[in-house]
Structures are given as C-alpha cells and as structure tokens.
Amino acid sequence: MQCAVIIPVKSFTIAKGRLADTLHADEREKLARTCAETVVLAARPLPTYVVCNDDSVAQWAIALGANVVTCITPGLDIAVNAGRAEATQNGADHIIVAHADLPLAVTFEHVVREGKVTLVPDRHNDGTNVLAFPAHSAFTTAYGPGSFDNHKRIAQQAGLDCEVINDNMLELDLDTADDLTELARRESENDERE
C-alpha cells in the first residue's frame, strides 16, 4: 500500500483569522507557520503534498521536501481533491488528509487501515483533524461544521468500513482561544513530567 499525505495550507499571513481577538497578526502568522511545519515533518517519510495558492507557502513547502500542488479555487474540499488527484497520479493508493494546525502531531502512519476510512476527530468530536481513505474509492470529503459525522455518513454511503481513532496528540487543533489554552495546559503538564 502506497500512502500519501495531503496538507492544505493557507497563506500564513491570513491563516488563523478566528484568533484575531487573541493574537496579533504576526503572532498568528508565526503560529500558522510553526504548526504547519510540525504537520509536514510528522508526515515523513510518506510522500507529502502541500496544497496552497500562495508563492511563499509553496517555497516554504519545497524547502521542507514536500510536493506542492497549486489550487487557486478556494475551499478545503477542493484543495483535498487537487492533492488527491496529484498523489493518485503519482501512484498513491491510500490518502491521508491532515489539517495544518495540529501542534502536537508526530506521525500519521498509524491512522491508515487498508481498505477502510479512518477518522481522527477533534477533541469536541465535531471536526475531522485527520482522515485516511482508499484513493480510488468513492469516498469524498465534506469539511465544515459537523465534518466528523459527515465523513462517517459518506463512508457508509460509499460502502466502506469506517474506523474512528481517538488520538490525544492529533485531536487538538488551534482554532479558538480555548484551544490555545488547552495547548498551554498540555505543554505545562509535559514540562512537569520531564
């Protein structure tokens, strides 16, 4: 089985807009870049495709050894489809999609189950932080509010077994001030253990 990781990445200068009340623009840019780098490094050694429409993100991705897929049309599902098409054309038969804002990501290889859809929900069981699926299946993505339930339903409609993987490291994404507080809490706990 040949897996590939798709990571849609927004321009770092506009990413994390929902944190505008909490972080200054330069802090949001740094956070977005740091998280995205963590995710790209966690994808190694699998072939990785950063989907973006920003030249500086493309250059950053190439410097990290990722393939770049340019996708001008906005939308997360459209970006995933563009990455999936490129990865499949290059021989991938299983796709892993990871959000670029997972600060604790270490690896994604453990989420793959041959012939199955696997979902890693966010810590609220609402969004889908990581998902994996057979590249040539009828499975499609449906990101947005409630995507975790949407993806379970789509897997069933596509006739694919679906497995939910609760992963403490991958469940935390950074969308809100509360998420930043949770990250700080976890980092503090980790420091105390060391």
C-alpha positions as CSV (number, residue, x, y, z in Angstrom):
1,M,0.0,0.0,0.0
2,Q,1.4,3.4,-1.0
3,C,0.2,6.2,1.2
4,A,0.4,9.9,0.6
5,V,-0.3,12.8,2.9
6,I,-2.3,15.8,1.7
7,I,-1.9,19.0,3.8
8,P,-3.9,22.0,2.7
9,V,-2.1,25.2,3.8
10,K,-3.5,28.8,3.7
11,S,-1.3,31.7,3.3
12,F,0.4,32.2,6.6
13,T,-0.4,35.9,6.6
14,I,-4.2,35.2,6.6
15,A,-4.3,31.9,8.5
16,K,-5.8,31.7,12.0
17,G,-8.2,34.6,11.4
18,R,-10.5,33.3,14.1
19,L,-7.7,34.1,16.6
20,A,-7.6,37.8,15.7
21,D,-9.1,38.8,19.0
22,T,-6.4,36.8,20.9
23,L,-3.2,37.1,18.8
24,H,-1.7,39.9,16.8
25,A,-1.2,39.3,13.1
26,D,2.5,38.5,13.4
27,E,1.7,36.0,16.2
28,R,-1.0,34.3,14.1
29,E,1.4,34.1,11.1
30,K,4.2,32.6,13.3
31,L,1.7,30.1,14.9
32,A,0.4,29.0,11.5
33,R,3.9,28.5,10.1
34,T,5.1,26.6,13.2
35,C,2.0,24.3,13.2
36,A,2.2,23.6,9.5
37,E,5.9,22.8,9.8
38,T,5.1,20.3,12.6
39,V,2.5,18.6,10.4
40,V,4.7,18.4,7.4
41,L,7.5,16.9,9.5
42,A,5.1,14.5,11.1
43,A,4.1,13.2,7.6
44,R,7.7,12.0,6.9
45,P,8.7,9.7,5.4
46,L,5.5,9.4,3.4
47,P,5.2,11.4,0.2
48,T,3.6,14.7,1.2
49,Y,1.6,17.2,-0.9
50,V,1.1,20.7,0.4
51,V,-1.9,22.2,-1.4
52,C,-1.8,26.0,-1.5
53,N,-2.3,29.1,-3.6
54,D,0.5,31.2,-2.1
55,D,4.0,31.5,-3.5
56,S,5.6,31.9,-0.1
57,V,3.9,28.8,1.2
58,A,4.9,26.9,-1.9
59,Q,8.6,27.9,-1.4
60,W,8.4,27.0,2.3
61,A,6.9,23.6,1.4
62,I,9.6,22.8,-1.2
63,A,12.3,23.8,1.4
64,L,10.8,21.1,3.7
65,G,10.8,18.5,1.0
66,A,7.1,18.4,0.2
67,N,5.5,18.4,-3.2
68,V,3.4,21.5,-4.0
69,V,0.0,21.4,-5.6
70,T,-1.3,24.8,-6.6
71,C,-5.0,25.2,-6.1
72,I,-6.4,28.6,-7.0
73,T,-10.0,27.9,-6.2
74,P,-10.8,28.4,-2.5
75,G,-12.3,25.7,-0.3
76,L,-10.9,22.8,1.7
77,D,-12.7,20.1,-0.2
78,I,-11.4,21.5,-3.5
79,A,-7.9,21.6,-2.1
80,V,-8.1,18.0,-0.9
81,N,-9.4,16.9,-4.3
82,A,-6.5,18.6,-6.0
83,G,-4.0,17.0,-3.7
84,R,-5.7,13.6,-4.1
85,A,-5.5,13.8,-7.9
86,E,-1.8,14.6,-7.9
87,A,-0.9,12.0,-5.3
88,T,-3.0,9.3,-7.1
89,Q,-1.4,10.2,-10.4
90,N,2.0,9.6,-8.7
91,G,1.0,6.2,-7.6
92,A,-0.7,6.7,-4.2
93,D,-3.4,4.2,-3.4
94,H,-4.3,5.5,0.1
95,I,-4.7,9.1,1.0
96,I,-4.2,10.7,4.4
97,V,-5.5,14.3,4.9
98,A,-4.1,16.3,7.8
99,H,-5.0,19.8,8.8
100,A,-2.1,22.2,9.0
101,D,-2.9,23.3,12.6
102,L,-2.1,20.3,14.6
103,P,0.7,21.5,17.0
104,L,1.2,18.1,18.7
105,A,1.4,15.9,15.5
106,V,4.2,13.4,15.5
107,T,3.2,10.8,12.9
108,F,0.2,9.8,10.7
109,E,1.1,6.3,9.6
110,H,-0.9,4.7,12.5
111,V,-4.2,6.1,11.2
112,V,-4.1,4.0,8.0
113,R,-6.2,0.9,7.7
114,E,-6.1,-0.8,4.3
115,G,-9.5,-0.7,2.5
116,K,-11.1,1.4,5.3
117,V,-11.8,5.0,6.0
118,T,-10.3,6.1,9.3
119,L,-11.2,9.3,11.1
120,V,-9.4,11.2,13.8
121,P,-11.9,13.7,15.3
122,D,-11.1,16.9,17.0
123,R,-11.4,17.0,20.8
124,H,-15.0,18.1,20.5
125,N,-16.0,15.3,18.1
126,D,-17.2,17.8,15.6
127,G,-14.4,18.3,13.1
128,T,-12.1,15.8,11.3
129,N,-8.5,16.7,12.0
130,V,-7.1,13.7,10.2
131,L,-8.7,11.2,7.9
132,A,-7.4,8.4,5.6
133,F,-9.2,6.6,2.8
134,P,-8.5,4.4,-0.2
135,A,-7.5,6.8,-3.1
136,H,-9.6,5.1,-5.7
137,S,-12.8,4.7,-3.6
138,A,-16.0,6.7,-4.0
139,F,-15.2,8.5,-0.7
140,T,-15.3,12.3,-0.8
141,T,-14.6,14.9,1.8
142,A,-17.2,17.2,3.4
143,Y,-15.3,19.7,5.6
144,G,-17.1,22.3,7.7
145,P,-19.2,22.2,10.8
146,G,-20.0,18.6,11.7
147,S,-17.5,17.1,9.3
148,F,-16.8,14.2,11.7
149,D,-20.4,13.0,11.4
150,N,-20.5,13.9,7.7
151,H,-17.4,11.8,6.9
152,K,-18.9,8.8,8.8
153,R,-22.0,9.1,6.7
154,I,-20.1,9.4,3.4
155,A,-18.0,6.4,4.2
156,Q,-21.2,4.3,4.8
157,Q,-22.7,5.6,1.6
158,A,-19.6,4.7,-0.3
159,G,-19.8,1.1,1.1
160,L,-16.6,1.5,3.1
161,D,-15.9,0.3,6.6
162,C,-15.1,3.3,8.9
163,E,-12.9,3.3,12.0
164,V,-12.7,6.1,14.5
165,I,-9.3,6.7,16.0
166,N,-9.2,8.8,19.2
167,D,-5.7,10.2,19.3
168,N,-4.7,12.6,22.1
169,M,-2.0,14.2,20.0
170,L,-4.0,14.7,16.8
171,E,-7.3,15.7,18.5
172,L,-6.0,19.2,19.3
173,D,-6.3,21.8,16.5
174,L,-5.9,25.5,17.0
175,D,-9.0,27.4,16.1
176,T,-10.0,29.3,19.2
177,A,-8.6,30.9,22.3
178,D,-9.8,27.9,24.3
179,D,-7.6,25.7,22.0
180,L,-4.6,27.8,22.8
181,T,-5.3,27.5,26.5
182,E,-5.6,23.7,26.1
183,L,-2.2,23.6,24.3
184,A,-0.6,25.6,27.0
185,R,-2.1,23.3,29.6
186,R,-0.8,20.2,27.9
187,E,2.7,21.7,27.4
188,S,2.8,22.6,31.0
189,E,1.9,19.1,32.1
190,N,4.5,17.7,29.7
191,D,7.2,20.1,31.2
192,E,6.2,18.9,34.7
193,R,6.6,15.2,33.7
194,E,10.1,15.9,32.3
